[in-house]
Amino acid sequence: MEFLEEFSIKETMTAFMVLFAVIDILGSVPIIVSLRQKFGKIESEKAAIVAGLLMISFLFIGNNILKFIGVDVNSFAIAGAFVIFIIAIEMILGIEIHKTNQPQAASIVPIAFPLIAGAGTLTTTLSLRAEYHDINIICGIVLNTILVYAVLRLAPWIEKKLGEGSLQVLQKVFGIILLAISIKLFTANFAQLFQNYIHF
């Protein structure tokens, strides 16, 4: 019942949009199409479910890991803000700051991890916990998992309809959104840390 009381459509949609921007599944369509051509059929259901479970698991286990190493959520959220900032810069400027290894198989790896539930997504998932209730973040993850599944299934059709130019525009728009989110995460959690330091 407590979960139901904490449920908020506004928080759910905010969490959904934040994760949607970080995952950038539409911007990954060219990569998905390329992997499909290289490795054959992509198991969309398995990739989407595994990615969703990874995000939900990290939402809860990640906090325990932080407690074990003695790091508070606000500090981790600030670190997450920097990660999101770098991802946003990559999207806006079209550069690659973080280089990944060439994938060996196109199923759970590299579709579910690290393409969908990568370091940036997992960091963002835990960072959201500093501001939103768990139930709303989980709902945002589930909605993104459904969307990821749909995009994986329809990737070739989406690329054909949107075209390379439209995909690049979408990538830059969500990059700007991410940039604003990273600044908000940083300022909110830095203020909280500063307040805790003064009280201490």
Secondary structure, 3 states (H helix, E strand, C coil): CHHHHHCCHHHHHHHHHHHHHHHCCCCCHHHHHHHHHHHCCCCHHHHHHHHHHHHHHHHHHHHHHHHHHCCCHHHHHHHHHHHHHHHHHHHHHCCCCCCCCCCCCCEHHHHHHHHHCCHHHHHHHHHHCCCCCHHHHHHHHHHHHHHHHHHHHHHHHHHHHHHHHHHHHHHHHHHHHHHHHHHHHHHHHHHHHHHHHHHC
